[in-house]
């Protein structure tokens, strides 16, 4: 179709031809015809079939964390037997802009590469493409567009704060609490034998060894460790004061899942409409957390829960404040073999059941977590 200059030339051609005919000015008539012919030639040039051009898009990487660098490489190859024309390329990125590029003429079999950076300041799914090519004539009188490549997606997942996962007997208050909890679990792995002491569980007496040595002998089993971790993300709108506090909650949930899976603990992510578990819980959680939004009902973490045989467990509730509806309901359903840890991202935590961490900034969140685990603010 004609460009702005093309439409102006068309108007000038019509005016010149009409004026030349009316007033008998042959020179003006010829000029008008020449302008019209130039526009027609321009339209024919830009509407010629394009040579076969192959476009390959490479996402580096296809999945990236918030704030990390990412880019897209476009590899363009002329697969035709003739030289390609000069093209103006436009690659949409997300819904707020794109990347303009100029493609110089390529000989048969020649290739070139262009690259642009992808914005990763916010989590979510960014669509790149489809790639559009514009072709113009040398005078800029006409332009035509072609789609040259489809679309791809770059997944921007939440940032993860490095966290040390708690264990029975670590120096912090949480580790000490887990150690005390472990006393109520005999464990299943044999460790050693010793003489009976007043107060020992009679069920742990090894009668065969007792009969042989003539003294009461009890079995010692390995101390029960932390066996499973359930991370609950509260998405109810009234739990958060602003968007930033919800974004911190998403980061805290992603960090807790990453920490638990790295420690080899059976991990589960629970939120409205989602219950992720199993060997792929970490990558699946990241993909889901990349697009989660505020909204939904309170979460019941016991709906697909566990049994007492699962051993000691940690329930990490990520919410806006410790008095939120979800936090209150979950605290009321904590099992005897579970330890509750609440992360509050809108307001500093108040009183309540279990342990609480101030998540009103990511620095406070990391410091509070490590303080509970190690008894100091840094791991």
C-alpha positions in Angstrom: 0.0 0.0 0.0 1.2 3.6 -0.5 3.0 5.4 2.3 2.3 8.9 3.3 4.7 10.1 0.6 2.9 7.8 -1.8 -0.5 9.2 -1.1 0.9 12.7 -1.5 2.4 11.8 -4.8 -0.9 10.3 -5.9 -2.7 13.5 -5.0 0.0 15.5 -6.9 -0.3 13.3 -9.9 -4.1 13.6 -10.1 -3.9 17.4 -9.7 -1.3 17.7 -12.4 -3.1 15.5 -14.9 -6.4 17.3 -14.3 -4.9 20.8 -14.5 -2.9 19.9 -17.6 -6.0 18.6 -19.3 -8.2 21.5 -18.4 -5.7 24.3 -19.2 -4.0 22.5 -22.0 -0.6 22.5 -20.3 1.1 19.4 -21.8 4.2 19.7 -19.6 2.1 19.6 -16.4 0.1 16.7 -17.8 3.3 14.7 -18.5 4.6 15.4 -15.0 1.4 14.1 -13.5 1.6 10.9 -15.6 5.2 10.4 -14.6 4.3 10.7 -10.9 1.5 8.2 -11.3 3.8 5.8 -13.2 6.4 6.1 -10.4 3.8 5.2 -7.8 2.6 2.2 -9.8 6.2 1.0 -10.3 6.8 1.4 -6.5 3.7 -0.7 -5.7 4.8 -3.4 -8.2 8.3 -3.5 -6.6 7.2 -4.0 -3.0 4.6 -6.6 -3.9 7.0 -8.9 -5.7 7.2 -12.3 -3.9 10.0 -12.3 -1.3 12.9 -14.8 -1.7 12.7 -17.8 0.6 14.1 -16.4 3.9 14.5 -18.7 6.9 14.3 -17.2 10.4 15.4 -19.1 13.5 14.7 -17.6 17.0 16.9 -18.7 19.9 15.9 -17.8 23.5 18.9 -17.5 25.8 17.6 -18.8 28.2 14.0 -19.7 27.7 13.4 -19.6 31.4 15.0 -16.8 33.5 14.6 -15.4 37.0 13.5 -11.9 37.7 16.4 -9.5 37.3 18.6 -11.9 35.4 19.8 -11.1 31.9 18.1 -12.7 28.9 18.2 -12.1 25.2 16.7 -13.3 21.9 18.9 -14.1 18.9 17.4 -14.0 15.4 19.3 -16.0 12.8 18.2 -15.0 9.3 19.3 -17.1 6.2 18.6 -16.5 2.6 17.6 -19.9 1.1 16.8 -18.5 -2.3 19.0 -18.4 -5.4 18.7 -14.6 -5.7 19.7 -11.7 -3.5 17.2 -10.7 -0.9 15.9 -7.1 -0.6 16.5 -4.7 2.2 13.9 -5.3 4.9 12.8 -3.5 8.1 12.1 -6.1 10.9 9.8 -5.6 13.9 9.7 -8.1 16.7 7.0 -7.5 19.4 8.1 -8.2 23.0 5.3 -8.5 25.5 2.5 -6.0 25.1 4.5 -2.8 25.7 7.0 -2.5 22.8 9.3 -4.4 20.6 12.7 -4.5 18.9 13.2 -2.8 15.5 15.9 -4.1 13.2 17.3 -3.5 9.7 18.1 -6.4 7.5 20.6 -5.6 4.8 20.4 -7.4 1.4 21.7 -11.0 1.7 23.2 -13.0 -1.1 22.1 -16.6 -1.8 22.9 -18.8 1.2 24.2 -15.9 3.3 23.2 -15.5 6.9 23.2 -12.8 9.6 22.3 -12.6 13.3 20.5 -9.9 15.3 19.9 -9.9 19.0 18.0 -7.9 21.6 17.5 -8.0 25.4 14.4 -9.2 27.0 13.0 -7.2 30.0 13.0 -9.3 33.1 12.0 -6.8 35.8 8.7 -8.6 36.4 7.7 -12.2 36.6 5.4 -13.6 34.0 5.3 -15.0 30.4 6.7 -12.7 27.7 5.7 -13.4 24.1 8.3 -12.6 21.5 7.1 -12.3 18.0 5.6 -12.9 15.5 8.3 -11.3 13.4 7.1 -8.9 10.8 9.1 -7.7 7.8 8.4 -4.4 6.0 9.5 -3.9 2.4 9.7 -0.4 0.8 10.8 0.9 -2.6 13.9 3.1 -2.9 11.8 6.3 -2.9 9.7 5.3 0.1 6.4 5.6 -1.9 4.9 2.1 -1.0 5.3 -0.4 1.7 4.1 -4.0 2.3 4.3 -6.3 5.3 5.0 -10.0 5.7 5.0 -12.3 8.7 8.3 -14.2 8.7 8.3 -16.2 11.9 5.8 -17.2 14.6 5.9 -16.4 18.3 7.8 -17.9 21.2 7.6 -17.4 25.0 10.2 -16.4 27.6 9.2 -17.5 31.1 10.3 -15.1 33.8 10.1 -17.0 37.1 10.2 -15.4 40.6 13.5 -14.5 42.2 14.7 -17.1 44.8 16.4 -16.0 48.0 19.1 -18.5 49.1 17.9 -20.1 52.3 19.4 -22.9 54.5 16.8 -25.5 55.2 16.3 -26.3 58.9 17.3 -29.7 60.4 16.9 -31.3 63.7 19.4 -29.9 66.2 20.6 -26.9 64.2 21.7 -24.0 66.3 18.7 -21.8 65.8 15.4 -21.8 67.7 13.7 -23.7 64.9 16.3 -26.5 64.9 16.1 -26.8 68.7 12.3 -27.0 68.5 12.6 -29.7 65.9 15.0 -31.6 68.1 12.5 -31.5 71.0 9.7 -32.7 68.6 11.9 -35.6 67.4 12.0 -37.0 71.0 8.4 -38.0 70.4 9.3 -40.0 67.3 11.3 -43.2 67.8 12.4 -43.3 64.2 12.7 -46.5 62.1 16.5 -46.9 61.5 18.5 -49.0 64.1 21.4 -47.1 65.6 22.7 -48.9 68.7 21.9 -50.7 72.0 22.4 -49.7 75.6 21.3 -50.7 79.1 17.8 -49.8 80.2 17.4 -46.5 82.1 14.4 -45.5 84.2 11.8 -43.8 82.0 12.8 -45.7 78.8 9.9 -46.9 76.6 9.4 -50.6 77.5 8.5 -51.3 73.9 12.1 -50.6 72.9 13.5 -53.5 75.1 15.4 -56.0 73.1 14.3 -59.2 74.9 16.6 -61.5 73.0 19.7 -59.6 73.9 18.4 -59.1 77.5 18.0 -62.9 77.9 21.6 -63.4 76.7 23.4 -60.8 78.9 21.0 -60.9 81.9 20.5 -57.1 81.9 17.7 -55.1 80.4 18.9 -53.8 77.0 17.0 -51.3 74.9 17.3 -50.5 71.2 18.5 -47.0 70.1 17.1 -45.8 66.8 18.4 -42.9 64.7 16.9 -39.6 65.7 13.9 -38.7 63.6 14.6 -36.0 61.1 12.5 -33.5 59.2 10.7 -35.6 56.6 8.4 -33.3 54.6 7.7 -29.6 54.0 4.5 -28.0 52.8 4.6 -24.5 51.5 1.3 -22.7 51.5 0.8 -19.5 49.5 -2.1 -17.3 50.5 -3.5 -15.5 47.5 -6.5 -13.8 49.1 -6.6 -10.1 48.2 -7.5 -8.9 51.7 -4.3 -10.5 53.1 -2.0 -8.0 51.3 -1.7 -4.2 51.5 -0.2 -3.7 48.1 1.1 -5.4 45.0 4.7 -5.3 46.2 3.8 -7.3 49.3 2.2 -10.0 47.2 5.3 -10.1 44.9 7.4 -10.7 48.0 5.1 -13.5 49.1 5.6 -15.2 45.7 9.4 -14.8 46.0 9.3 -16.2 49.6 7.2 -19.2 48.5 9.5 -19.9 45.6 12.6 -19.7 47.9 11.1 -22.0 50.5 10.3 -24.6 47.8 13.8 -24.4 46.4 15.4 -24.7 49.8 13.3 -27.8 50.7 13.8 -29.6 47.5 17.6 -28.9 47.6 17.7 -30.5 51.1 16.1 -33.7 49.7 12.9 -33.2 51.8 9.5 -34.3 50.4 8.1 -31.0 49.2 4.6 -29.7 48.4 3.3 -26.4 47.2 -0.3 -25.6 48.1 -2.4 -22.6 46.9 -6.0 -22.1 45.8 -6.6 -24.6 43.0 -3.1 -26.1 43.0 -1.4 -28.9 44.9 2.0 -29.7 43.5 4.2 -32.5 44.8 6.6 -35.2 43.6 10.1 -35.2 42.0 9.3 -32.3 39.7 7.7 -30.0 42.3 10.5 -27.4 42.0 10.3 -26.6 38.3 6.5 -27.0 38.2 6.2 -24.6 41.2 8.3 -22.0 39.5 6.3 -22.1 36.3 3.0 -21.8 38.3 4.4 -19.0 40.5 5.5 -17.1 37.4 1.9 -16.3 36.5 0.0 -16.5 39.8 -2.2 -13.5 40.7 -4.1 -12.3 43.7 -7.4 -13.9 44.3 -9.0 -17.1 45.5 -10.3 -18.7 48.7 -8.5 -19.8 51.9 -6.3 -22.8 51.5 -6.8 -26.1 53.4 -3.3 -27.7 53.5 -4.8 -30.9 55.0 -7.0 -31.6 52.0 -4.5 -34.0 50.4 -2.4 -34.3 53.5 -0.2 -36.9 55.1 -0.4 -39.4 57.9 1.5 -39.7 61.1 3.8 -42.2 59.5 5.2 -39.4 57.3 7.2 -38.2 60.3 8.1 -34.7 61.2 6.9 -31.9 58.9 7.4 -28.2 58.4 4.4 -26.1 57.2 5.5 -22.7 55.8 2.6 -20.3 55.4 3.4 -17.3 53.2 0.8 -14.5 53.7 0.4 -10.8 54.1 0.0 -10.8 57.9 -0.2 -13.4 60.7 -3.8 -12.5 61.4 -5.0 -13.2 57.8 -7.9 -15.7 57.4 -5.7 -18.3 55.7 -3.0 -18.1 58.3 -5.5 -18.4 61.2 -7.3 -21.4 59.7 -4.1 -23.2 58.9 -2.7 -22.6 62.4 -5.8 -24.3 63.8 -5.2 -27.4 61.7 -1.6 -28.0 62.4 -1.0 -31.6 63.3 1.1 -32.7 66.4 4.0 -33.8 64.1 4.1 -30.5 62.2 5.8 -27.2 62.9 4.3 -24.0 61.7 6.4 -21.2 60.2 4.5 -18.1 59.0 6.1 -15.5 56.7 4.3 -12.1 56.8 5.1 -9.8 53.8 2.7 -6.9 54.4 3.1 -6.2 58.1 5.6 -7.3 60.8 4.4 -10.5 62.4 2.4 -10.3 65.7 1.6 -13.0 68.1 0.3 -16.4 67.0 1.1 -20.1 66.9 4.5 -21.4 65.9 7.3 -19.3 64.5 7.0 -16.1 62.4 9.3 -14.3 60.0 9.2 -10.6 59.0 8.9 -10.6 55.2 8.3 -6.9 54.7 11.5 -6.8 52.7 13.5 -9.6 51.1 16.5 -8.7 53.3 14.4 -9.1 56.5 13.0 -12.3 55.1 16.4 -13.9 54.5 17.8 -12.6 57.8 14.9 -13.8 59.8 14.9 -17.2 58.2 18.6 -17.8 58.8 18.3 -16.5 62.3 15.7 -19.2 63.1 17.8 -21.9 61.4 21.3 -21.0 62.5 20.9 -18.6 65.3 22.5 -15.9 63.3 21.4 -13.7 60.4 23.7 -15.1 57.8 24.1 -18.7 56.8 
